[in-house]
Amino acid sequence: MYIKDLHESLYPSINTNLTLEGRINYIQKNNDGTIRNKNSLYEQIVKETQSDVGINFGAISSDTNGKGVYTFSRTANYAYPIYYYRGDVQNNNVLFGNFCWKILRTTTTGGVKLIYNGTPNNGVCNNVGEASEIGKSIFNIEDTGAKYVGYMYDNNTTNSTIKTIIDEWFENNLLDYQEYLEDTPFYNERDYVVDEKSGIRFAPRIRNWRMTESNIIIKLGAKNVEDVFTVNSSIGNGALTYPVGLISSDEALLAGEGVYFSSTDTGANTNCFLSSNSAYWTLSPDLVFLDMISRVLFVGPTGIINSTLVHSNAGIRVVLSLQPGTNFLSGDGTVNTPYLIK
């Protein structure tokens, strides 16, 4: 056997197709060099925003008065400006903790604030009416005095009826998800003025109850620290057990709902993502009339922000905030494919 024959017997000629396999790791970075995650919920919101200069908050949302995601212009220079959804939007739905939610706005720390919207039906989140609530309740069983508009009262040592229900619901449904939530403030503004004709008027009533369409003022805050409800006392009153609460009347106005003005100008707005065909509570105190019956603001079935007695029965739509840096696994925010949070 020749050397050539020996070589071919040991290493026969084979026709081989080679396939090169590998993975490309695409990393996009921010201007400061930090890694940008393409599935960041916050950044998904940010890329859709537009300026809210020109929006009239005294009028309801519409195609010409706010529909989409906006920068709250007063916070435009913050490290984390507030971005909010307004009007008849269809892309702010979230699945988190096996429940449906709608995005209200972002926070000044980069978190994402959500409002409860029921349970999913085969992954679809299109709930309205009572299905968008955790249940119905009075705000407080006690009603004769200014302190009973409080989410807590007696120097924030006694829970209102509604807070007790919200805390119990959280314990039973979301306690295992608490690490995904940020401790964001909830505002129960109880600073007031005394009016001889109408009794005590609280700050949200004074600020939100329009006499004309041009006098509405939006405030995302509270004058007194005891009205800033948080878990951690370094950022608020430290009175909360869990980082959950309710929407404020200002947040409802920011979203495009209207305030009741007269029988011919009710402020109704069914074309807003917060309108649910059912009345539900806000956290904003309204009045204590001369008869000493306490009243709190609520969002009505047609989106009207109005006032009712604290012993009235209305829906509860829990509000909470996802931690800064929260990512979504899939979805585009629509009711059929909501943003899915781990």
C-alpha positions as CSV (number, residue, x, y, z in Angstrom):
1,M,0.0,0.0,0.0
2,Y,1.3,3.4,-1.0
3,I,1.4,6.2,1.5
4,K,-1.4,8.0,-0.4
5,D,-3.6,4.9,-0.1
6,L,-2.8,4.6,3.6
7,H,-3.8,8.3,4.2
8,E,-7.1,7.9,2.4
9,S,-8.0,4.8,4.3
10,L,-7.4,6.5,7.6
11,Y,-9.0,9.9,6.6
12,P,-11.6,9.3,3.9
13,S,-12.8,12.2,1.9
14,I,-16.2,13.4,3.2
15,N,-18.4,16.1,1.8
16,T,-19.3,18.3,4.9
17,N,-21.6,21.2,5.3
18,L,-20.6,23.4,8.2
19,T,-23.2,25.4,10.1
20,L,-22.0,28.3,12.3
21,E,-24.2,28.9,15.4
22,G,-24.0,31.7,17.8
23,R,-25.8,34.5,19.6
24,I,-25.6,38.2,19.1
25,N,-25.9,40.1,22.4
26,Y,-27.3,43.5,21.4
27,I,-26.8,46.1,24.2
28,Q,-28.2,49.6,23.9
29,K,-26.8,52.2,26.3
30,N,-28.1,55.5,27.6
31,N,-26.1,58.7,27.3
32,D,-24.6,58.2,30.7
33,G,-23.3,54.7,29.7
34,T,-25.8,52.7,31.7
35,I,-27.5,49.8,29.9
36,R,-30.9,50.4,28.5
37,N,-33.4,47.5,28.7
38,K,-35.6,47.5,25.6
39,N,-38.4,45.9,27.8
40,S,-38.4,48.6,30.4
41,L,-42.0,49.6,31.1
42,Y,-41.0,53.1,32.0
43,E,-39.0,53.6,28.8
44,Q,-41.9,52.2,26.8
45,I,-44.1,55.0,28.2
46,V,-41.4,57.6,27.7
47,K,-41.0,57.0,24.0
48,E,-44.7,57.7,23.4
49,T,-44.9,61.0,25.3
50,Q,-45.8,64.5,24.0
51,S,-46.0,67.9,25.6
52,D,-49.1,68.8,27.5
53,V,-48.7,72.5,26.8
54,G,-52.1,73.7,25.5
55,I,-54.2,71.1,27.4
56,N,-57.1,72.7,29.3
57,F,-57.6,70.6,32.5
58,G,-60.8,72.4,33.1
59,A,-62.3,70.6,30.1
60,I,-62.6,66.9,29.6
61,S,-60.2,65.0,27.4
62,S,-60.9,64.7,23.7
63,D,-59.1,64.3,20.4
64,T,-58.2,68.0,20.6
65,N,-57.7,68.3,24.4
66,G,-55.5,65.3,25.2
67,K,-55.5,61.7,24.0
68,G,-52.3,59.8,24.5
69,V,-49.2,60.0,26.8
70,Y,-48.1,63.4,28.0
71,T,-45.3,65.0,30.0
72,F,-46.6,66.9,33.0
73,S,-45.0,70.1,32.1
74,R,-44.5,71.3,35.6
75,T,-42.1,68.3,36.1
76,A,-40.3,68.5,32.8
77,N,-37.0,69.4,34.4
78,Y,-37.1,66.7,37.1
79,A,-34.6,63.8,36.9
80,Y,-37.7,61.7,36.3
81,P,-40.5,63.8,34.9
82,I,-44.1,62.6,35.4
83,Y,-45.7,61.1,32.3
84,Y,-49.4,60.4,32.3
85,Y,-52.1,58.8,30.2
86,R,-55.0,61.0,29.2
87,G,-58.3,60.4,27.3
88,D,-59.5,57.5,25.2
89,V,-56.2,55.6,25.2
90,Q,-56.1,51.8,24.4
91,N,-52.5,50.9,25.2
92,N,-52.1,51.3,28.9
93,N,-53.2,47.8,30.1
94,V,-51.0,45.7,32.4
95,L,-51.1,42.2,33.8
96,F,-49.4,42.1,37.2
97,G,-50.0,39.7,40.1
98,N,-52.6,37.8,38.1
99,F,-54.8,41.0,37.9
100,C,-55.5,43.6,35.3
101,W,-54.4,47.2,35.8
102,K,-54.3,50.4,33.8
103,I,-51.3,52.7,33.9
104,L,-52.2,56.1,35.4
105,R,-48.8,57.8,35.3
106,T,-45.2,57.5,36.3
107,T,-43.7,58.8,39.6
108,T,-40.9,61.2,40.3
109,T,-38.6,58.2,41.0
110,G,-39.3,56.4,37.7
111,G,-41.9,54.0,39.0
112,V,-45.2,53.3,37.2
113,K,-48.5,53.9,39.0
114,L,-51.4,51.6,38.2
115,I,-55.1,51.4,39.0
116,Y,-56.9,48.1,39.4
117,N,-59.0,46.9,36.5
118,G,-60.3,43.4,37.5
119,T,-59.2,39.9,36.7
120,P,-58.1,38.7,33.2
121,N,-60.3,36.5,31.0
122,N,-57.9,34.2,29.1
123,G,-55.3,37.0,29.3
124,V,-57.7,39.7,28.1
125,C,-58.2,42.8,30.3
126,N,-61.4,44.5,29.1
127,N,-63.3,44.8,32.4
128,V,-65.8,47.6,33.1
129,G,-68.3,48.3,35.8
130,E,-68.2,46.3,39.0
131,A,-65.8,43.8,37.3
132,S,-63.1,46.6,37.4
133,E,-63.3,46.9,41.2
134,I,-62.2,44.7,44.1
135,G,-65.7,45.3,45.6
136,K,-67.9,48.1,47.0
137,S,-67.8,49.8,50.4
138,I,-68.6,52.9,52.3
139,F,-65.6,55.2,52.8
140,N,-66.1,55.4,56.6
141,I,-68.7,54.2,59.0
142,E,-68.4,57.4,61.0
143,D,-69.5,60.5,59.2
144,T,-70.2,63.4,61.5
145,G,-67.1,65.5,61.5
146,A,-64.1,66.7,59.5
147,K,-61.8,63.9,60.7
148,Y,-63.9,61.2,58.9
149,V,-62.8,62.2,55.5
150,G,-59.4,60.8,56.5
151,Y,-58.0,57.6,55.1
152,M,-56.9,57.3,58.7
153,Y,-57.8,59.6,61.5
154,D,-57.2,60.3,65.3
155,N,-53.6,61.4,64.4
156,N,-53.4,58.6,61.8
157,T,-53.9,55.8,64.4
158,T,-57.4,54.7,63.3
159,N,-58.1,53.1,59.9
160,S,-61.0,54.2,57.8
161,T,-63.4,51.5,56.7
162,I,-62.1,51.6,53.2
163,K,-58.4,51.3,54.3
164,T,-59.2,48.2,56.3
165,I,-60.8,46.6,53.3
166,I,-57.9,47.5,51.0
167,D,-55.3,46.2,53.4
168,E,-57.1,42.9,53.8
169,W,-57.4,42.5,50.0
170,F,-53.7,43.2,49.6
171,E,-52.8,40.6,52.3
172,N,-54.9,38.0,50.6
173,N,-53.9,38.7,47.0
174,L,-50.6,40.6,46.5
175,L,-48.5,40.1,49.6
176,D,-46.1,37.9,47.8
177,Y,-45.6,40.6,45.1
178,Q,-44.7,43.4,47.6
179,E,-41.0,43.4,46.5
180,Y,-42.1,44.5,43.1
181,L,-43.8,47.6,44.4
182,E,-42.4,51.0,45.3
183,D,-43.5,53.0,48.3
184,T,-45.1,56.0,46.6
185,P,-47.1,58.7,48.3
186,F,-51.0,58.7,48.3
187,Y,-52.5,62.1,49.0
188,N,-55.4,62.6,51.4
189,E,-55.4,66.4,51.6
190,R,-57.2,67.5,54.8
191,D,-56.1,71.1,54.9
192,Y,-59.3,73.2,54.7
193,V,-61.0,76.6,55.0
194,V,-64.2,77.4,56.9
195,D,-67.0,78.9,54.8
196,E,-70.0,80.3,56.7
197,K,-72.4,79.2,53.9
198,S,-71.0,75.7,53.1
199,G,-69.1,74.7,56.2
200,I,-65.6,73.2,55.8
201,R,-64.1,73.0,52.3
202,F,-61.1,70.8,51.9
203,A,-58.1,71.6,49.5
204,P,-59.2,69.3,46.6
205,R,-62.7,71.0,46.6
206,I,-61.2,74.4,46.5
207,R,-58.7,73.6,43.8
208,N,-60.7,71.2,41.6
209,W,-64.3,72.5,41.8
210,R,-64.4,74.7,38.8
211,M,-66.4,78.0,38.5
212,T,-65.1,78.3,35.0
213,E,-63.1,76.1,32.7
214,S,-59.9,78.1,33.3
215,N,-59.6,77.9,37.1
216,I,-58.7,74.2,37.5
217,I,-55.3,73.6,39.2
218,I,-53.7,70.2,39.2
219,K,-51.6,69.3,42.2
220,L,-49.8,66.0,42.9
221,G,-48.9,66.5,46.5
222,A,-50.2,67.6,49.9
223,K,-49.4,70.6,52.1
224,N,-49.1,68.6,55.4
225,V,-46.9,65.6,55.9
226,E,-49.6,63.8,57.9
227,D,-51.7,63.7,54.6
228,V,-48.9,62.1,52.6
229,F,-49.6,58.4,53.1
230,T,-46.5,56.2,52.8
231,V,-45.0,53.1,54.5
232,N,-41.6,54.8,55.1
233,S,-41.7,57.8,57.3
234,S,-38.7,59.3,55.5
235,I,-40.8,60.2,52.4
236,G,-44.2,60.7,54.1
237,N,-46.2,60.0,57.2
238,G,-45.2,56.3,57.5
239,A,-48.7,55.4,58.5
240,L,-49.4,52.8,55.8
241,T,-48.9,49.1,56.4
242,Y,-48.7,48.3,52.7
243,P,-47.9,50.5,49.6
244,V,-51.4,50.7,48.3
245,G,-54.1,53.4,48.2
246,L,-56.6,55.1,46.0
247,I,-56.5,57.6,43.1
248,S,-56.7,61.3,43.9
249,S,-59.2,63.6,42.2
250,D,-56.3,65.5,40.6
251,E,-55.0,62.3,39.0
252,A,-58.5,61.7,37.6
253,L,-58.6,65.3,36.2
254,L,-55.1,64.7,34.7
255,A,-56.4,61.6,33.0
256,G,-59.2,63.7,31.4
257,E,-62.3,63.2,33.6
258,G,-64.5,66.3,34.3
259,V,-65.8,67.9,37.4
260,Y,-69.6,68.4,37.9
261,F,-70.5,72.0,37.2
262,S,-74.2,72.2,36.5
263,S,-77.2,70.1,35.3
264,T,-76.3,71.2,31.8
265,D,-72.6,70.9,32.1
266,T,-72.0,67.8,34.2
267,G,-68.4,67.1,33.2
268,A,-69.3,63.6,31.9
269,N,-66.7,61.9,29.9
270,T,-67.2,58.3,28.9
271,N,-64.4,58.5,26.4
272,C,-61.7,58.3,29.0
273,F,-59.8,55.2,30.1
274,L,-60.9,55.8,33.8
275,S,-64.6,55.8,33.0
276,S,-65.8,52.4,34.0
277,N,-69.7,52.6,34.1
278,S,-69.5,52.4,37.9
279,A,-68.9,54.9,40.7
280,Y,-65.7,54.5,42.6
281,W,-63.9,56.3,45.4
282,T,-61.0,58.8,45.3
283,L,-58.8,59.6,48.3
284,S,-59.7,63.3,48.1
285,P,-61.8,65.0,50.8
286,D,-64.5,67.4,49.7
287,L,-66.8,69.1,52.2
288,V,-68.2,68.9,55.7
289,F,-71.5,70.7,55.4
290,L,-73.0,72.7,58.2
291,D,-75.0,69.6,59.2
292,M,-71.5,68.0,59.9
293,I,-71.9,65.2,57.4
294,S,-68.5,64.4,55.8
295,R,-68.2,64.1,52.1
296,V,-65.4,62.7,49.8
297,L,-65.0,63.0,46.0
298,F,-65.7,60.0,43.7
299,V,-65.6,59.2,40.0
300,G,-69.1,58.6,38.7
301,P,-70.3,56.0,36.2
302,T,-69.9,58.4,33.3
303,G,-66.6,59.8,34.5
304,I,-67.9,62.8,36.5
305,I,-65.9,63.7,39.5
306,N,-68.5,64.5,42.2
307,S,-69.1,64.5,45.9
308,T,-70.9,62.0,48.1
309,L,-71.3,61.2,51.8
310,V,-68.6,59.0,53.4
311,H,-71.3,56.4,54.3
312,S,-72.4,56.0,50.7
313,N,-71.6,52.8,48.9
314,A,-69.1,53.0,45.9
315,G,-66.5,50.9,44.2
316,I,-62.9,50.4,45.3
317,R,-60.2,50.5,42.6
318,V,-56.8,49.9,44.3
319,V,-53.8,51.9,43.2
320,L,-50.2,50.9,43.5
321,S,-46.8,51.6,41.9
322,L,-44.4,49.3,40.3
323,Q,-40.7,49.7,41.2
324,P,-38.4,51.8,39.0
325,G,-36.7,49.5,36.5
326,T,-39.7,47.1,36.1
327,N,-39.6,45.2,32.8
328,F,-42.4,43.6,30.9
329,L,-42.1,40.2,29.3
330,S,-44.5,40.7,26.4
331,G,-47.5,42.6,25.2
332,D,-48.3,46.0,23.6
333,G,-50.6,47.4,26.3
334,T,-53.9,46.7,24.5
335,V,-56.7,44.9,26.3
336,N,-56.0,41.7,24.3
337,T,-52.3,41.7,24.8
338,P,-51.5,43.8,28.0
339,Y,-48.0,44.4,29.2
340,L,-47.1,41.2,31.1
341,I,-45.1,41.9,34.3
342,K,-43.2,39.0,35.8
